[in-house]
Amino acid sequence: MTPEISDTCFSLTTAKDIWGAVHWTYLKALDAAQVYEIKANTRAAKQGNKIVMEYANMLKNLWQELDHYCCIETKCPEDATILKNYIRKDGVYDFLVGLNAEFDQVQVQILSKELSTLNETISII
């Protein structure tokens, strides 16, 4: 064990406690790395030569994977609704940002009104 790691386990008395502390430290680091990679892939996603549905499905898959690592507990139903709406709108923005330039005019129309769901946005495009 490296000195940096052993310093964090100095006060632990059993092998089980040490293993548990090291395990959770590295598990959380792995989760953070996964979240970072998924977020980077989401932000970098572009339609490119994909049809709109392929591009949208790629983003949906990334968001589902992100949901696996990011569990947010809310204290009341109102907070859950606010958070859900924020995440929904953020997803529409991610989708619109990565669309090809041929959809610029449609993007302007979509952004000029209340943001809808991703599926409604796709149907407009």
MOPAC internal coordinates of N, CA, C and O (Angstrom, degrees):
PM7 1SCF
backbone

  N    0.0000 0     0.00 0     0.00 0    0    0    0
  C    1.4523 1     0.00 0     0.00 0    1    0    0
  C    1.5261 1   107.85 1     0.00 0    2    1    0
  O    1.2310 1   120.65 1   -45.75 1    3    2    1
  N    1.3298 1   116.36 1   134.25 1    3    2    1
  C    1.4658 1   119.91 1  -179.91 1    5    3    2
  C    1.5265 1   109.87 1   -71.24 1    6    5    3
  O    1.2310 1   120.49 1   -24.13 1    7    6    5
  N    1.3403 1   116.67 1   155.87 1    7    6    5
  C    1.4685 1   119.45 1   179.93 1    9    7    6
  C    1.5320 1   113.00 1   -57.53 1   10    9    7
  O    1.2310 1   120.26 1   143.57 1   11   10    9
  N    1.3259 1   117.11 1   -36.43 1   11   10    9
  C    1.4644 1   119.84 1  -179.61 1   13   11   10
  C    1.5280 1   111.31 1   -61.97 1   14   13   11
  O    1.2310 1   120.96 1   139.78 1   15   14   13
  N    1.3129 1   115.78 1   -40.22 1   15   14   13
  C    1.4656 1   120.11 1  -179.94 1   17   15   14
  C    1.5221 1   110.34 1   -75.59 1   18   17   15
  O    1.2310 1   120.24 1   136.10 1   19   18   17
  N    1.3160 1   117.14 1   -43.90 1   19   18   17
  C    1.4607 1   119.41 1  -177.57 1   21   19   18
  C    1.5234 1   111.76 1   -64.15 1   22   21   19
  O    1.2310 1   119.75 1   149.80 1   23   22   21
  N    1.3358 1   118.08 1   -30.20 1   23   22   21
  C    1.4626 1   120.41 1   177.32 1   25   23   22
  C    1.5243 1   111.62 1   -61.75 1   26   25   23
  O    1.2310 1   120.16 1   146.15 1   27   26   25
  N    1.3184 1   117.31 1   -33.85 1   27   26   25
  C    1.4654 1   119.95 1  -179.37 1   29   27   26
  C    1.5275 1   111.87 1   -75.96 1   30   29   27
  O    1.2310 1   120.29 1   164.74 1   31   30   29
  N    1.3189 1   117.05 1   -15.26 1   31   30   29
  C    1.4687 1   121.47 1  -177.31 1   33   31   30
  C    1.5245 1   112.34 1  -108.09 1   34   33   31
  O    1.2310 1   120.09 1  -173.22 1   35   34   33
  N    1.3076 1   117.43 1     6.78 1   35   34   33
  C    1.4588 1   122.22 1  -173.41 1   37   35   34
  C    1.5252 1   113.10 1   -55.71 1   38   37   35
  O    1.2310 1   119.92 1   139.91 1   39   38   37
  N    1.3125 1   117.75 1   -40.09 1   39   38   37
  C    1.4689 1   120.46 1  -175.65 1   41   39   38
  C    1.5290 1   113.52 1   -86.35 1   42   41   39
  O    1.2310 1   120.11 1   175.62 1   43   42   41
  N    1.3139 1   117.39 1    -4.38 1   43   42   41
  C    1.4662 1   120.25 1  -179.07 1   45   43   42
  C    1.5243 1   109.82 1   -82.89 1   46   45   43
  O    1.2310 1   120.40 1   -38.35 1   47   46   45
  N    1.3255 1   116.84 1   141.65 1   47   46   45
  C    1.4625 1   119.76 1  -171.38 1   49   47   46
  C    1.5202 1   115.13 1  -105.03 1   50   49   47
  O    1.2310 1   119.58 1   157.46 1   51   50   49
  N    1.3201 1   118.40 1   -22.54 1   51   50   49
  C    1.4620 1   119.37 1  -178.32 1   53   51   50
  C    1.5235 1   110.60 1  -117.09 1   54   53   51
  O    1.2310 1   121.70 1   -22.83 1   55   54   53
  N    1.3200 1   114.35 1   157.17 1   55   54   53
  C    1.4697 1   119.68 1   177.85 1   57   55   54
  C    1.5305 1   110.22 1   -61.78 1   58   57   55
  O    1.2310 1   120.92 1   144.34 1   59   58   57
  N    1.3230 1   115.84 1   -35.66 1   59   58   57
  C    1.4656 1   119.82 1   179.07 1   61   59   58
  C    1.5280 1   110.86 1   -62.61 1   62   61   59
  O    1.2310 1   120.34 1   135.55 1   63   62   61
  N    1.3301 1   116.95 1   -44.45 1   63   62   61
  C    1.4681 1   120.75 1   178.94 1   65   63   62
  C    1.5253 1   111.18 1   -63.40 1   66   65   63
  O    1.2310 1   120.86 1   137.84 1   67   66   65
  N    1.3265 1   115.96 1   -42.16 1   67   66   65
  C    1.4679 1   120.54 1   179.40 1   69   67   66
  C    1.5216 1   109.81 1   -63.73 1   70   69   67
  O    1.2310 1   120.75 1   131.83 1   71   70   69
  N    1.3214 1   116.17 1   -48.17 1   71   70   69
  C    1.4627 1   119.72 1   179.94 1   73   71   70
  C    1.5288 1   110.80 1   -60.56 1   74   73   71
  O    1.2310 1   120.66 1   137.73 1   75   74   73
  N    1.3173 1   116.35 1   -42.27 1   75   74   73
  C    1.4644 1   120.08 1   179.11 1   77   75   74
  C    1.5196 1   112.21 1   -61.39 1   78   77   75
  O    1.2310 1   120.19 1   136.23 1   79   78   77
  N    1.3259 1   117.24 1   -43.77 1   79   78   77
  C    1.4685 1   120.80 1   179.97 1   81   79   78
  C    1.5217 1   111.30 1   -65.10 1   82   81   79
  O    1.2310 1   120.55 1   135.00 1   83   82   81
  N    1.3220 1   116.55 1   -45.00 1   83   82   81
  C    1.4660 1   120.60 1  -179.75 1   85   83   82
  C    1.5258 1   109.99 1   -66.67 1   86   85   83
  O    1.2310 1   120.62 1   136.77 1   87   86   85
  N    1.3161 1   116.41 1   -43.23 1   87   86   85
  C    1.4639 1   121.14 1  -179.70 1   89   87   86
  C    1.5261 1   111.06 1   -58.04 1   90   89   87
  O    1.2310 1   120.01 1   129.26 1   91   90   89
  N    1.3428 1   117.59 1   -50.74 1   91   90   89
  C    1.4663 1   120.42 1  -177.22 1   93   91   90
  C    1.5205 1   111.91 1   -67.62 1   94   93   91
  O    1.2310 1   120.46 1   145.88 1   95   94   93
  N    1.3321 1   116.73 1   -34.12 1   95   94   93
  C    1.4672 1   119.62 1   177.69 1   97   95   94
  C    1.5126 1   110.44 1   -61.50 1   98   97   95
  O    1.2310 1   120.40 1   131.25 1   99   98   97
  N    1.3204 1   116.83 1   -48.75 1   99   98   97
  C    1.4609 1   119.91 1  -177.19 1  101   99   98
  C    1.5193 1   112.41 1   -76.77 1  102  101   99
  O    1.2310 1   120.06 1   150.57 1  103  102  101
  N    1.3171 1   117.48 1   -29.43 1  103  102  101
  C    1.4581 1   120.34 1   176.07 1  105  103  102
  C    1.5257 1   110.12 1   -64.55 1  106  105  103
  O    1.2310 1   120.55 1   135.66 1  107  106  105
  N    1.3297 1   116.56 1   -44.34 1  107  106  105
  C    1.4664 1   120.38 1   178.16 1  109  107  106
  C    1.5249 1   110.55 1   -65.11 1  110  109  107
  O    1.2310 1   119.81 1   142.03 1  111  110  109
  N    1.3269 1   117.97 1   -37.97 1  111  110  109
  C    1.4649 1   121.02 1   177.99 1  113  111  110
  C    1.5231 1   110.03 1   -64.75 1  114  113  111
  O    1.2310 1   120.48 1   140.25 1  115  114  113
  N    1.3242 1   116.69 1   -39.75 1  115  114  113
  C    1.4604 1   120.60 1   178.20 1  117  115  114
  C    1.5263 1   110.18 1   -64.69 1  118  117  115
  O    1.2310 1   120.30 1   135.80 1  119  118  117
  N    1.3321 1   117.03 1   -44.20 1  119  118  117
  C    1.4635 1   120.69 1   177.32 1  121  119  118
  C    1.5214 1   110.88 1   -60.01 1  122  121  119
  O    1.2310 1   120.27 1   136.51 1  123  122  121
  N    1.3247 1   117.08 1   -43.49 1  123  122  121
  C    1.4656 1   120.75 1   179.84 1  125  123  122
  C    1.5212 1   110.30 1   -62.32 1  126  125  123
  O    1.2310 1   120.30 1   139.86 1  127  126  125
  N    1.3179 1   117.03 1   -40.14 1  127  126  125
  C    1.4659 1   120.57 1   178.57 1  129  127  126
  C    1.5280 1   110.57 1   -65.63 1  130  129  127
  O    1.2310 1   120.41 1   140.43 1  131  130  129
  N    1.3274 1   116.82 1   -39.57 1  131  130  129
  C    1.4629 1   120.88 1   178.04 1  133  131  130
  C    1.5302 1   110.82 1   -64.44 1  134  133  131
  O    1.2310 1   120.66 1   134.54 1  135  134  133
  N    1.3271 1   116.35 1   -45.46 1  135  134  133
  C    1.4659 1   120.66 1   179.14 1  137  135  134
  C    1.5194 1   109.87 1   -60.66 1  138  137  135
  O    1.2310 1   120.55 1   135.85 1  139  138  137
  N    1.3251 1   116.56 1   -44.15 1  139  138  137
  C    1.4639 1   120.77 1   179.04 1  141  139  138
  C    1.5280 1   110.76 1   -59.36 1  142  141  139
  O    1.2310 1   120.58 1   133.74 1  143  142  141
  N    1.3145 1   116.49 1   -46.26 1  143  142  141
  C    1.4650 1   120.50 1  -178.77 1  145  143  142
  C    1.5351 1   111.34 1   -63.76 1  146  145  143
  O    1.2310 1   120.42 1   136.97 1  147  146  145
  N    1.3156 1   116.81 1   -43.03 1  147  146  145
  C    1.4649 1   120.42 1   179.63 1  149  147  146
  C    1.5266 1   110.30 1   -64.55 1  150  149  147
  O    1.2310 1   120.36 1   135.02 1  151  150  149
  N    1.3396 1   116.92 1   -44.98 1  151  150  149
  C    1.4654 1   120.10 1   178.68 1  153  151  150
  C    1.5254 1   110.74 1   -62.06 1  154  153  151
  O    1.2310 1   120.16 1   138.92 1  155  154  153
  N    1.3263 1   117.31 1   -41.08 1  155  154  153
  C    1.4683 1   120.55 1   178.52 1  157  155  154
  C    1.5253 1   110.38 1   -63.37 1  158  157  155
  O    1.2310 1   120.32 1   137.28 1  159  158  157
  N    1.3180 1   117.00 1   -42.72 1  159  158  157
  C    1.4685 1   120.70 1   178.40 1  161  159  158
  C    1.5275 1   111.51 1   -64.81 1  162  161  159
  O    1.2310 1   120.59 1   142.47 1  163  162  161
  N    1.3238 1   116.47 1   -37.53 1  163  162  161
  C    1.4638 1   120.45 1   178.48 1  165  163  162
  C    1.5196 1   110.69 1   -65.54 1  166  165  163
  O    1.2310 1   120.64 1   133.58 1  167  166  165
  N    1.3164 1   116.38 1   -46.42 1  167  166  165
  C    1.4681 1   120.48 1  -178.63 1  169  167  166
  C    1.5278 1   111.88 1   -67.47 1  170  169  167
  O    1.2310 1   120.39 1   150.01 1  171  170  169
  N    1.3237 1   116.86 1   -29.99 1  171  170  169
  C    1.4699 1   121.05 1  -178.47 1  173  171  170
  C    1.5267 1   112.81 1   -88.61 1  174  173  171
  O    1.2310 1   120.21 1   172.78 1  175  174  173
  N    1.3239 1   117.21 1    -7.22 1  175  174  173
  C    1.4704 1   120.80 1  -175.07 1  177  175  174
  C    1.5269 1   111.22 1   -63.22 1  178  177  175
  O    1.2310 1   121.35 1   -46.46 1  179  178  177
  N    1.3059 1   115.02 1   133.54 1  179  178  177
  C    1.4648 1   122.67 1   177.68 1  181  179  178
  C    1.5226 1   108.39 1  -133.16 1  182  181  179
  O    1.2310 1   121.21 1   -28.69 1  183  182  181
  N    1.3124 1   115.29 1   151.31 1  183  182  181
  C    1.4579 1   119.84 1   178.50 1  185  183  182
  C    1.5198 1   110.49 1   -65.47 1  186  185  183
  O    1.2310 1   120.50 1   133.62 1  187  186  185
  N    1.3212 1   116.64 1   -46.38 1  187  186  185
  C    1.4588 1   120.30 1  -179.98 1  189  187  186
  C    1.5185 1   111.43 1    56.44 1  190  189  187
  O    1.2310 1   120.78 1    51.84 1  191  190  189
  N    1.3308 1   116.11 1  -128.16 1  191  190  189
  C    1.4751 1   119.82 1  -178.20 1  193  191  190
  C    1.5337 1   112.62 1   -93.82 1  194  193  191
  O    1.2310 1   120.25 1  -169.49 1  195  194  193
  N    1.3259 1   117.12 1    10.51 1  195  194  193
  C    1.4704 1   120.81 1   178.12 1  197  195  194
  C    1.5346 1   109.38 1   -81.66 1  198  197  195
  O    1.2310 1   121.10 1   -28.90 1  199  198  197
  N    1.3262 1   115.50 1   151.10 1  199  198  197
  C    1.4594 1   118.11 1   170.51 1  201  199  198
  C    1.5334 1   107.17 1   -73.66 1  202  201  199
  O    1.2310 1   120.53 1   -16.44 1  203  202  201
  N    1.3161 1   116.59 1   163.56 1  203  202  201
  C    1.4620 1   121.60 1  -173.99 1  205  203  202
  C    1.5301 1   111.52 1   -56.26 1  206  205  203
  O    1.2310 1   119.81 1   136.72 1  207  206  205
  N    1.3269 1   117.97 1   -43.28 1  207  206  205
  C    1.4686 1   120.70 1  -178.54 1  209  207  206
  C    1.5241 1   112.09 1   -65.66 1  210  209  207
  O    1.2310 1   119.94 1   141.78 1  211  210  209
  N    1.3199 1   117.72 1   -38.22 1  211  210  209
  C    1.4695 1   120.30 1   177.47 1  213  211  210
  C    1.5247 1   110.32 1   -63.38 1  214  213  211
  O    1.2310 1   121.12 1   135.85 1  215  214  213
  N    1.3121 1   115.45 1   -44.15 1  215  214  213
  C    1.4629 1   120.59 1   178.66 1  217  215  214
  C    1.5333 1   110.57 1   -62.60 1  218  217  215
  O    1.2310 1   120.17 1   133.96 1  219  218  217
  N    1.3295 1   117.28 1   -46.04 1  219  218  217
  C    1.4653 1   121.42 1   179.29 1  221  219  218
  C    1.5256 1   111.14 1   -62.24 1  222  221  219
  O    1.2310 1   120.03 1   137.79 1  223  222  221
  N    1.3183 1   117.55 1   -42.21 1  223  222  221
  C    1.4689 1   120.98 1   179.01 1  225  223  222
  C    1.5174 1   111.66 1   -65.48 1  226  225  223
  O    1.2310 1   120.32 1   144.31 1  227  226  225
  N    1.3298 1   117.00 1   -35.69 1  227  226  225
  C    1.4576 1   120.23 1   176.69 1  229  227  226
  C    1.5337 1   109.68 1   -61.28 1  230  229  227
  O    1.2310 1   120.64 1   134.30 1  231  230  229
  N    1.3396 1   116.38 1   -45.70 1  231  230  229
  C    1.4655 1   119.90 1   178.10 1  233  231  230
  C    1.5266 1   111.37 1   -63.95 1  234  233  231
  O    1.2310 1   120.17 1   136.80 1  235  234  233
  N    1.3224 1   117.27 1   -43.20 1  235  234  233
  C    1.4653 1   120.53 1   179.26 1  237  235  234
  C    1.5266 1   111.11 1   -58.82 1  238  237  235
  O    1.2310 1   120.46 1   139.24 1  239  238  237
  N    1.3223 1   116.73 1   -40.76 1  239  238  237
  C    1.4682 1   120.40 1   178.16 1  241  239  238
  C    1.5207 1   111.14 1   -63.86 1  242  241  239
  O    1.2310 1   120.27 1   138.54 1  243  242  241
  N    1.3222 1   117.09 1   -41.46 1  243  242  241
  C    1.4648 1   120.42 1   177.49 1  245  243  242
  C    1.5269 1   110.35 1   -63.10 1  246  245  243
  O    1.2310 1   120.09 1   137.25 1  247  246  245
  N    1.3259 1   117.44 1   -42.75 1  247  246  245
  C    1.4656 1   120.75 1   179.81 1  249  247  246
  C    1.5206 1   111.65 1   -65.30 1  250  249  247
  O    1.2310 1   120.05 1   141.86 1  251  250  249
  N    1.3265 1   117.51 1   -38.14 1  251  250  249
  C    1.4679 1   120.21 1   177.59 1  253  251  250
  C    1.5264 1   110.48 1   -64.92 1  254  253  251
  O    1.2310 1   121.06 1   139.58 1  255  254  253
  N    1.3201 1   115.57 1   -40.42 1  255  254  253
  C    1.4627 1   119.19 1   177.64 1  257  255  254
  C    1.5252 1   110.26 1   -64.31 1  258  257  255
  O    1.2310 1   120.34 1   139.50 1  259  258  257
  N    1.3108 1   116.96 1   -40.50 1  259  258  257
  C    1.4614 1   121.27 1   178.05 1  261  259  258
  C    1.5249 1   110.80 1   -63.34 1  262  261  259
  O    1.2310 1   120.14 1   140.10 1  263  262  261
  N    1.3256 1   117.34 1   -39.90 1  263  262  261
  C    1.4659 1   121.37 1   177.58 1  265  263  262
  C    1.5223 1   111.72 1   -58.35 1  266  265  263
  O    1.2310 1   120.68 1   147.94 1  267  266  265
  N    1.3152 1   116.31 1   -32.06 1  267  266  265
  C    1.4656 1   120.93 1   178.98 1  269  267  266
  C    1.5331 1   111.18 1   -62.49 1  270  269  267
  O    1.2310 1   120.37 1   143.34 1  271  270  269
  N    1.3176 1   116.89 1   -36.66 1  271  270  269
  C    1.4664 1   121.35 1  -176.18 1  273  271  270
  C    1.5219 1   113.47 1   -93.95 1  274  273  271
  O    1.2310 1   119.76 1   157.08 1  275  274  273
  N    1.3114 1   118.06 1   -22.92 1  275  274  273
  C    1.4653 1   121.57 1  -174.49 1  277  275  274
  C    1.5169 1   110.57 1  -113.79 1  278  277  275
  O    1.2310 1   120.92 1   -81.69 1  279  278  277
  N    1.2980 1   115.85 1    98.31 1  279  278  277
  C    1.4587 1   120.65 1   177.15 1  281  279  278
  C    1.5244 1   108.00 1  -104.97 1  282  281  279
  O    1.2310 1   120.91 1   -60.11 1  283  282  281
  N    1.3103 1   115.87 1   119.89 1  283  282  281
  C    1.4579 1   120.78 1  -179.66 1  285  283  282
  C    1.5203 1   107.84 1  -113.57 1  286  285  283
  O    1.2310 1   121.32 1   -56.39 1  287  286  285
  N    1.3198 1   115.09 1   123.61 1  287  286  285
  C    1.4571 1   119.95 1   178.20 1  289  287  286
  C    1.5224 1   108.45 1   -96.86 1  290  289  287
  O    1.2310 1   120.77 1   -49.49 1  291  290  289
  N    1.3050 1   116.13 1   130.51 1  291  290  289
  C    1.4552 1   120.45 1   177.11 1  293  291  290
  C    1.5217 1   109.11 1  -105.50 1  294  293  291
  O    1.2310 1   121.15 1   -24.23 1  295  294  293
  N    1.3167 1   115.40 1   155.77 1  295  294  293
  C    1.4603 1   120.25 1  -175.96 1  297  295  294
  C    1.5240 1   113.18 1   -87.02 1  298  297  295
  O    1.2310 1   120.55 1   155.32 1  299  298  297
  N    1.3354 1   116.56 1   -24.68 1  299  298  297
  C    1.4646 1   118.44 1  -178.90 1  301  299  298
  C    1.5287 1   109.68 1  -146.68 1  302  301  299
  O    1.2310 1   120.03 1   -19.55 1  303  302  301
  N    1.3172 1   117.55 1   160.45 1  303  302  301
  C    1.4660 1   121.27 1  -178.50 1  305  303  302
  C    1.5301 1   113.45 1   -58.82 1  306  305  303
  O    1.2310 1   120.35 1   145.42 1  307  306  305
  N    1.3369 1   116.93 1   -34.58 1  307  306  305
  C    1.4624 1   119.67 1   179.80 1  309  307  306
  C    1.5253 1   110.73 1   -63.35 1  310  309  307
  O    1.2310 1   120.47 1   138.09 1  311  310  309
  N    1.3378 1   116.71 1   -41.91 1  311  310  309
  C    1.4642 1   120.48 1   177.65 1  313  311  310
  C    1.5254 1   110.77 1   -63.23 1  314  313  311
  O    1.2310 1   120.70 1   139.58 1  315  314  313
  N    1.3169 1   116.27 1   -40.42 1  315  314  313
  C    1.4681 1   120.41 1   179.27 1  317  315  314
  C    1.5223 1   110.52 1   -62.29 1  318  317  315
  O    1.2310 1   120.31 1   139.32 1  319  318  317
  N    1.3217 1   117.02 1   -40.68 1  319  318  317
  C    1.4675 1   121.18 1   178.98 1  321  319  318
  C    1.5192 1   111.02 1   -65.77 1  322  321  319
  O    1.2310 1   120.27 1   135.77 1  323  322  321
  N    1.3232 1   117.10 1   -44.23 1  323  322  321
  C    1.4665 1   121.38 1   178.66 1  325  323  322
  C    1.5200 1   110.17 1   -61.08 1  326  325  323
  O    1.2310 1   120.39 1   133.86 1  327  326  325
  N    1.3277 1   116.85 1   -46.14 1  327  326  325
  C    1.4598 1   120.76 1  -179.93 1  329  327  326
  C    1.5231 1   111.12 1   -63.72 1  330  329  327
  O    1.2310 1   120.22 1   136.96 1  331  330  329
  N    1.3125 1   117.19 1   -43.04 1  331  330  329
  C    1.4688 1   121.38 1   179.84 1  333  331  330
  C    1.5268 1   110.81 1   -61.08 1  334  333  331
  O    1.2310 1   120.13 1   137.28 1  335  334  333
  N    1.3276 1   117.36 1   -42.72 1  335  334  333
  C    1.4671 1   121.00 1   178.34 1  337  335  334
  C    1.5244 1   111.57 1   -65.42 1  338  337  335
  O    1.2310 1   120.59 1   140.77 1  339  338  337
  N    1.3270 1   116.48 1   -39.23 1  339  338  337
  C    1.4645 1   120.10 1   178.00 1  341  339  338
  C    1.5301 1   110.69 1   -62.91 1  342  341  339
  O    1.2310 1   120.55 1   133.91 1  343  342  341
  N    1.3145 1   116.55 1   -46.09 1  343  342  341
  C    1.4657 1   121.15 1  -179.92 1  345  343  342
  C    1.5253 1   110.28 1   -63.91 1  346  345  343
  O    1.2310 1   120.21 1   140.14 1  347  346  345
  N    1.3279 1   117.20 1   -39.86 1  347  346  345
  C    1.4668 1   121.67 1   178.41 1  349  347  346
  C    1.5235 1   110.47 1   -61.21 1  350  349  347
  O    1.2310 1   120.26 1   132.38 1  351  350  349
  N    1.3234 1   117.11 1   -47.62 1  351  350  349
  C    1.4681 1   121.03 1   179.69 1  353  351  350
  C    1.5236 1   111.01 1   -64.51 1  354  353  351
  O    1.2310 1   120.49 1   138.74 1  355  354  353
  N    1.3169 1   116.68 1   -41.26 1  355  354  353
  C    1.4627 1   120.65 1   179.47 1  357  355  354
  C    1.5238 1   110.55 1   -61.10 1  358  357  355
  O    1.2310 1   120.49 1   142.06 1  359  358  357
  N    1.3251 1   116.67 1   -37.94 1  359  358  357
  C    1.4608 1   120.72 1   177.17 1  361  359  358
  C    1.5168 1   112.27 1   -64.70 1  362  361  359
  O    1.2310 1   120.39 1   140.23 1  363  362  361
  N    1.3304 1   116.86 1   -39.77 1  363  362  361
  C    1.4664 1   120.16 1   177.46 1  365  363  362
  C    1.5236 1   109.52 1   -63.72 1  366  365  363
  O    1.2310 1   120.19 1   138.12 1  367  366  365
  N    1.3353 1   117.24 1   -41.88 1  367  366  365
  C    1.4689 1   120.11 1   176.93 1  369  367  366
  C    1.5266 1   110.92 1   -60.44 1  370  369  367
  O    1.2310 1   120.42 1   132.72 1  371  370  369
  N    1.3322 1   116.81 1   -47.28 1  371  370  369
  C    1.4759 1   120.18 1   178.41 1  373  371  370
  C    1.5232 1   110.49 1   -55.28 1  374  373  371
  O    1.2310 1   120.85 1   134.94 1  375  374  373
  N    1.3175 1   115.97 1   -45.06 1  375  374  373
  C    1.4589 1   121.56 1  -179.44 1  377  375  374
  C    1.5254 1   110.93 1   -61.82 1  378  377  375
  O    1.2310 1   120.41 1   130.41 1  379  378  377
  N    1.3181 1   116.83 1   -49.59 1  379  378  377
  C    1.4658 1   120.71 1  -177.53 1  381  379  378
  C    1.5227 1   112.29 1   -63.70 1  382  381  379
  O    1.2310 1   120.28 1   141.82 1  383  382  381
  N    1.3197 1   117.06 1   -38.18 1  383  382  381
  C    1.4664 1   121.17 1  -178.86 1  385  383  382
  C    1.5208 1   111.53 1   -60.74 1  386  385  383
  O    1.2310 1   120.15 1   143.88 1  387  386  385
  N    1.3213 1   117.32 1   -36.12 1  387  386  385
  C    1.4571 1   120.77 1  -175.53 1  389  387  386
  C    1.5132 1   115.75 1   -89.26 1  390  389  387
  O    1.2310 1   120.10 1   176.98 1  391  390  389
  N    1.3306 1   117.41 1    -3.02 1  391  390  389
  C    1.4672 1   119.71 1   179.92 1  393  391  390
  C    1.5240 1   111.16 1   -68.02 1  394  393  391
  O    1.2310 1   121.16 1   -27.24 1  395  394  393
  N    1.3028 1   115.39 1   152.76 1  395  394  393
  C    1.4644 1   121.15 1   176.50 1  397  395  394
  C    1.5270 1   110.40 1   -66.05 1  398  397  395
  O    1.2310 1   121.02 1   -21.25 1  399  398  397
  N    1.3255 1   115.65 1   158.75 1  399  398  397
  C    1.4660 1   122.42 1  -176.89 1  401  399  398
  C    1.5250 1   112.84 1   -60.08 1  402  401  399
  O    1.2310 1   119.96 1   154.72 1  403  402  401
  N    1.3096 1   117.68 1   -25.28 1  403  402  401
  C    1.4710 1   120.23 1  -179.51 1  405  403  402
  C    1.5302 1   112.36 1   -61.48 1  406  405  403
  O    1.2310 1   120.34 1   163.44 1  407  406  405
  N    1.3377 1   116.95 1   -16.56 1  407  406  405
  C    1.4605 1   121.30 1  -179.55 1  409  407  406
  C    1.5295 1   112.80 1  -101.51 1  410  409  407
  O    1.2310 1   119.91 1  -169.11 1  411  410  409
  N    1.3318 1   117.78 1    10.89 1  411  410  409
  C    1.4679 1   120.94 1  -177.85 1  413  411  410
  C    1.5256 1   112.65 1   -56.33 1  414  413  411
  O    1.2310 1   120.16 1   135.91 1  415  414  413
  N    1.3138 1   117.31 1   -44.09 1  415  414  413
  C    1.4693 1   120.80 1  -177.94 1  417  415  414
  C    1.5267 1   111.00 1   -64.79 1  418  417  415
  O    1.2310 1   120.55 1   139.37 1  419  418  417
  N    1.3103 1   116.56 1   -40.63 1  419  418  417
  C    1.4699 1   120.46 1   178.90 1  421  419  418
  C    1.5292 1   109.95 1   -67.54 1  422  421  419
  O    1.2310 1   120.42 1   142.76 1  423  422  421
  N    1.3320 1   116.80 1   -37.24 1  423  422  421
  C    1.4658 1   120.53 1   177.42 1  425  423  422
  C    1.5225 1   110.78 1   -58.23 1  426  425  423
  O    1.2310 1   120.73 1   136.41 1  427  426  425
  N    1.3167 1   116.20 1   -43.59 1  427  426  425
  C    1.4644 1   120.73 1   179.48 1  429  427  426
  C    1.5253 1   110.06 1   -59.69 1  430  429  427
  O    1.2310 1   120.23 1   137.04 1  431  430  429
  N    1.3162 1   117.17 1   -42.96 1  431  430  429
  C    1.4723 1   121.26 1   178.73 1  433  431  430
  C    1.5262 1   111.04 1   -63.34 1  434  433  431
  O    1.2310 1   120.65 1   136.85 1  435  434  433
  N    1.3221 1   116.36 1   -43.15 1  435  434  433
  C    1.4696 1   120.61 1  -179.20 1  437  435  434
  C    1.5240 1   110.46 1   -65.22 1  438  437  435
  O    1.2310 1   120.51 1   137.45 1  439  438  437
  N    1.3284 1   116.64 1   -42.55 1  439  438  437
  C    1.4614 1   120.78 1  -177.56 1  441  439  438
  C    1.5268 1   112.93 1   -73.86 1  442  441  439
  O    1.2310 1   120.16 1   164.50 1  443  442  441
  N    1.3259 1   117.29 1   -15.50 1  443  442  441
  C    1.4667 1   120.03 1  -178.83 1  445  443  442
  C    1.5277 1   112.53 1   -80.91 1  446  445  443
  O    1.2310 1   120.29 1   174.08 1  447  446  445
  N    1.3237 1   117.04 1    -5.92 1  447  446  445
  C    1.4617 1   120.16 1   178.03 1  449  447  446
  C    1.5244 1   108.80 1  -128.49 1  450  449  447
  O    1.2310 1   120.94 1    -3.29 1  451  450  449
  N    1.3092 1   115.82 1   176.71 1  451  450  449
  C    1.4678 1   121.03 1   178.83 1  453  451  450
  C    1.5236 1   109.42 1   -56.89 1  454  453  451
  O    1.2310 1   120.94 1   -49.49 1  455  454  453
  N    1.3304 1   115.81 1   130.51 1  455  454  453
  C    1.4628 1   118.81 1  -179.52 1  457  455  454
  C    1.5193 1   110.17 1   -64.12 1  458  457  455
  O    1.2310 1   121.40 1   -47.60 1  459  458  457
  N    1.3064 1   114.93 1   132.40 1  459  458  457
  C    1.4576 1   121.22 1   179.56 1  461  459  458
  C    1.5261 1   109.23 1   -96.55 1  462  461  459
  O    1.2310 1   120.84 1    13.01 1  463  462  461
  N    1.3009 1   116.00 1  -166.99 1  463  462  461
  C    1.4583 1   120.30 1   176.72 1  465  463  462
  C    1.5247 1   109.36 1   -75.26 1  466  465  463
  O    1.2310 1   120.90 1   -12.78 1  467  466  465
  N    1.2992 1   115.88 1   167.22 1  467  466  465
  C    1.4591 1   120.16 1   177.81 1  469  467  466
  C    1.5250 1   110.31 1   -61.69 1  470  469  467
  O    1.2310 1   120.09 1   136.76 1  471  470  469
  N    1.3160 1   117.44 1   -43.24 1  471  470  469
  C    1.4685 1   120.11 1  -179.38 1  473  471  470
  C    1.5263 1   111.82 1   -62.50 1  474  473  471
  O    1.2310 1   119.98 1   140.29 1  475  474  473
  N    1.3264 1   117.64 1   -39.71 1  475  474  473
  C    1.4640 1   120.30 1   176.55 1  477  475  474
  C    1.5251 1   110.66 1   -65.89 1  478  477  475
  O    1.2310 1   120.52 1   140.87 1  479  478  477
  N    1.3222 1   116.61 1   -39.13 1  479  478  477
  C    1.4653 1   121.31 1   178.39 1  481  479  478
  C    1.5199 1   110.40 1   -63.46 1  482  481  479
  O    1.2310 1   120.54 1   136.55 1  483  482  481
  N    1.3203 1   116.57 1   -43.45 1  483  482  481
  C    1.4710 1   120.79 1   178.75 1  485  483  482
  C    1.5250 1   109.91 1   -61.65 1  486  485  483
  O    1.2310 1   120.28 1   138.34 1  487  486  485
  N    1.3189 1   117.07 1   -41.66 1  487  486  485
  C    1.4688 1   119.29 1  -178.35 1  489  487  486
  C    1.5249 1   111.63 1   -66.08 1  490  489  487
  O    1.2310 1   119.79 1   149.13 1  491  490  489
  N    1.3169 1   118.01 1   -30.87 1  491  490  489
  C    1.4656 1   121.28 1   176.53 1  493  491  490
  C    1.5201 1   110.07 1   -68.64 1  494  493  491
  O    1.2310 1   120.99 1   141.32 1  495  494  493
  N    1.3106 1   115.72 1   -38.68 1  495  494  493
  C    1.4683 1   120.24 1  -178.81 1  497  495  494
  C    1.5049 1   109.51 1   -74.28 1  498  497  495
  O    1.2310 1   120.10 1   180.00 1  499  498  497

